[in-house]
Amino acid sequence: MTIARQDAWTHDEDLLLAEVVLRHIREGSTQLKAFEEVGKQLSRTSAACGFRWNSFVRKQYKSGIELAKKQRKEQVVDNPEMERDSVAAVENVTIGEKAPEHEEKESITLQEVILYLTKMDEFFQLDNKEKERISERSLFLERENVRLLEENELLKENLKAVEEDYRALMQIMERARKLSVQEDEKTNPKVSFQMDKNGNLERVNK
């Protein structure tokens, strides 16, 4: 007798579960048969496979499910029996037949539920940590923005003061230049020449 596994699902097992279920949907079979097939390959119960599919894997393959349904409809032309089974596959029930007795007795173990809830808790914990990280980053950027705005205002004030000092310095230099010219004119009077009546140049001090 094979002992059903109760350990955590791996990525490869999730992939196998998805491939088998999508194939059964395309072929107009039921999901229950897909769970039985996967259970035999992985030494897990069909109930555990169904729980894993509905609680986690199915959400990752929404587009694949739609494509499988479309392919199934294309195959159904004049076969009412296949059409009936196809509807059953989508609804996860089997029309016109009763589940085997051993399937009625199968149930999801407490450990499988705990593992599922633990993974969900880890997922939400990661989500909360990510939100907290984003919130802290946003607060940091907001503070940095305020600091840069204050620094920018300070630089504007400093630039304005430098411009005023520059204009004052230019005015002082202009006054100093004029005073220098005036002093030079006092100590060194300008000399010019003019022509006398005889046509000779003579020096004239101003």
C-alpha positions in Angstrom: 0.0 0.0 0.0 1.4 3.4 -1.0 1.6 6.0 1.7 0.3 9.3 0.6 2.8 12.1 0.9 2.1 15.1 3.1 5.1 17.3 2.5 5.1 20.7 0.8 4.6 21.0 -2.9 7.5 21.8 -5.2 7.5 24.0 -8.3 7.9 20.9 -10.5 4.9 19.2 -8.9 2.8 22.3 -9.4 3.8 22.4 -13.0 2.9 18.7 -13.5 -0.5 19.3 -11.8 -1.2 22.2 -14.1 -0.2 20.3 -17.3 -2.4 17.3 -16.4 -5.4 19.3 -15.5 -5.2 21.5 -18.6 -4.8 18.4 -20.7 -8.0 16.9 -19.2 -9.9 20.1 -19.8 -8.8 20.1 -23.4 -9.9 16.5 -23.9 -13.2 17.0 -22.3 -12.4 14.9 -19.2 -13.0 15.9 -15.6 -10.7 17.5 -13.1 -11.4 14.7 -10.7 -9.7 12.3 -13.1 -6.8 14.7 -13.5 -6.3 14.8 -9.7 -6.4 11.0 -9.6 -3.7 10.8 -12.3 -1.4 13.4 -10.6 -2.0 11.7 -7.3 -0.7 8.4 -8.6 2.4 10.0 -10.1 3.2 12.0 -7.0 2.0 9.5 -4.3 -0.5 12.1 -3.1 -4.2 11.8 -2.6 -6.5 13.1 -5.3 -8.1 15.3 -2.6 -4.7 16.9 -1.8 -4.2 17.5 -5.6 -7.6 19.1 -5.8 -6.9 21.3 -2.8 -3.6 22.4 -4.2 -5.1 23.2 -7.6 -8.0 25.2 -6.3 -6.1 27.0 -3.6 -3.0 28.0 -5.5 -2.1 26.6 -8.9 -5.3 27.5 -10.7 -4.7 31.2 -10.1 -1.4 31.0 -11.9 -3.0 29.5 -15.1 -6.1 31.6 -15.8 -5.1 32.2 -19.4 -4.1 28.5 -19.9 -7.5 27.4 -18.6 -9.3 29.7 -21.0 -7.2 28.4 -23.9 -7.9 24.8 -22.9 -11.6 25.5 -22.8 -11.5 27.1 -26.3 -9.6 24.1 -27.7 -12.1 21.7 -26.1 -15.0 23.6 -27.7 -13.3 23.4 -31.1 -13.1 19.6 -30.7 -16.8 19.3 -29.7 -18.8 19.3 -33.0 -21.5 16.6 -33.0 -20.6 14.7 -29.9 -23.2 15.5 -27.1 -21.5 13.0 -24.7 -18.2 14.9 -24.9 -20.1 18.2 -24.5 -21.6 16.9 -21.3 -18.3 15.7 -19.9 -16.7 19.0 -20.8 -19.2 21.0 -18.7 -18.5 18.6 -15.9 -14.7 19.2 -16.2 -15.2 22.9 -15.8 -17.5 22.6 -12.8 -15.3 20.0 -11.2 -18.1 17.4 -11.0 -18.9 14.3 -12.8 -22.4 14.0 -14.4 -24.1 10.6 -14.3 -21.5 8.8 -12.2 -20.8 8.4 -8.5 -17.4 8.9 -7.1 -15.6 5.7 -6.0 -16.2 4.6 -2.4 -12.5 5.2 -1.5 -12.7 8.8 -2.9 -15.6 9.5 -0.5 -13.5 8.6 2.4 -10.5 10.7 1.3 -10.1 14.0 3.0 -7.5 16.7 3.3 -5.1 16.2 6.2 -4.6 18.7 8.9 -0.9 19.0 8.0 -1.8 19.9 4.4 -4.1 22.6 5.7 -1.4 23.9 8.0 1.2 23.9 5.3 -1.2 25.9 3.0 -2.1 28.4 5.7 1.6 28.8 6.6 2.5 29.6 3.0 -0.3 32.1 2.8 0.9 33.7 6.0 4.4 33.9 4.6 3.0 35.5 1.5 1.1 38.1 3.4 4.1 38.7 5.6 6.2 39.4 2.6 3.5 41.7 1.2 3.4 43.6 4.4 7.2 43.9 4.6 7.2 45.2 1.0 4.5 47.8 1.8 6.5 48.8 4.9 9.7 49.1 2.8 7.9 51.2 0.2 6.4 53.4 2.9 9.8 54.0 4.5 11.3 54.7 1.0 8.5 57.2 0.3 9.0 58.9 3.7 12.8 59.1 3.0 12.2 60.7 -0.4 9.7 63.2 1.0 12.3 64.3 3.6 15.0 64.4 1.0 12.8 66.6 -1.2 12.2 69.0 1.6 15.9 69.2 2.4 16.8 69.9 -1.3 14.1 72.6 -1.5 15.6 74.3 1.6 19.1 73.9 0.2 17.9 75.4 -3.1 16.4 78.4 -1.4 19.6 78.9 0.5 21.7 78.8 -2.7 19.4 81.4 -4.3 19.9 83.7 -1.3 23.6 83.2 -1.4 23.7 83.9 -5.2 21.7 87.1 -4.7 24.1 88.3 -2.0 27.1 87.5 -4.2 25.5 89.5 -7.1 24.9 92.5 -4.8 28.5 92.3 -3.5 29.7 92.2 -7.1 27.7 95.3 -8.1 29.0 97.2 -5.0 32.6 96.2 -5.8 32.2 97.4 -9.4 30.9 100.7 -8.2 33.8 101.1 -5.8 36.3 100.3 -8.6 34.6 102.8 -10.9 34.8 105.6 -8.3 38.5 104.7 -7.6 39.2 104.9 -11.3 37.6 108.3 -11.6 39.5 109.6 -8.5 42.8 108.3 -10.0 42.2 110.1 -13.2 41.4 113.3 -11.4 44.6 113.1 -9.3 46.6 112.3 -12.4 45.3 115.4 -14.1 46.2 117.6 -11.1 49.8 116.3 -10.9 50.3 116.0 -14.6 48.5 118.7 -16.5 47.8 118.0 -20.1 50.2 119.5 -22.6 49.1 120.5 -26.1 50.7 122.3 -29.0 49.5 125.1 -31.2 50.9 126.8 -34.3 52.0 130.5 -34.0 51.6 133.1 -36.6 55.0 132.1 -38.1 53.9 128.5 -38.6 55.9 127.2 -35.6 54.5 124.8 -33.0 54.6 126.0 -29.5 53.7 124.2 -26.2 50.6 125.2 -24.4 49.9 124.0 -20.8 46.2 123.6 -19.8 
